[in-house]
Amino acid sequence: MRISRREKGVNYVILSFFALFALLPLVGVLFSSVLPPKTNDGGFHIPTTIDLGNYTAAWTQGHFATYMFSSILVTISVVILTVVLSVLAGFAFARLDFFGSSAIFFILLGGLLLPAEAFIIPLYFNLRSIGLTDTYEGLILPQTAQSVAFGVFWIRTQFRAFPSDIIEAARVDGATDFRLLWQIIVPPSIPAIMTMCVLVAMWTWNEFLIPLVMIVDDSKRTAPLGLAFFKGAHLTDYSLLSAGGVIVALPIVILYFFLQRRFISGMVGGISEK
């Protein structure tokens, strides 16, 4: 089906409008972060003078070095655990025949239906009873459990789409399940796995409720939680608040910028043909 120039033009106009609608608040925050504090009243202003000292002040006063370290540690740990567990479980559900696989898979998918608000109170008491509150483990393990449900669903779908002829040929050549998974199925599935990594990293980085409930020690607060406390201390200093928001959002923006090609190819194409 061919699209006429008129239809293309209408599509571009509509998409440009929505892009502008989405980007305008972000541009406003970016402009606000470089405005001198005395001239910033919280509105949208194009800066005539740029004050990068807002970032230095926000970084120092907000203790963002500590918060960013916590977020990076938690995010990387959750992504690694989620990828390993999801790949192993996804392969089992997609390519291995065992009793109760369908039932177990759908029970696992129940994790996608439960918001954190539904289990945060019993989760807190369970982790407190074994001494994991106010620890990095108390942040990493629950968020990994949250992400694995999606990860298994995503990877299982990708592995089921893998050409069966290649798998049968590998089995005829004597490939074990371990070799079949890591040397034959996983390499062409890298775009799909990277897409999952970006999504899980974004969800973990932005998680607020679990760190809020589990963490009391200031040195273990994550960046979004630290930003919330920073906001409480600087309610009317819009330049510092905007600079803090940019600092917290920047790592995920950079991650997406470098992985956007793999992210898009994983979303659209799934298994690579290379």
Order of alpha helices (4+ residues) and beta strands (2+ residues): alpha-alpha-alpha-alpha-alpha-alpha-alpha-alpha-alpha-alpha-alpha
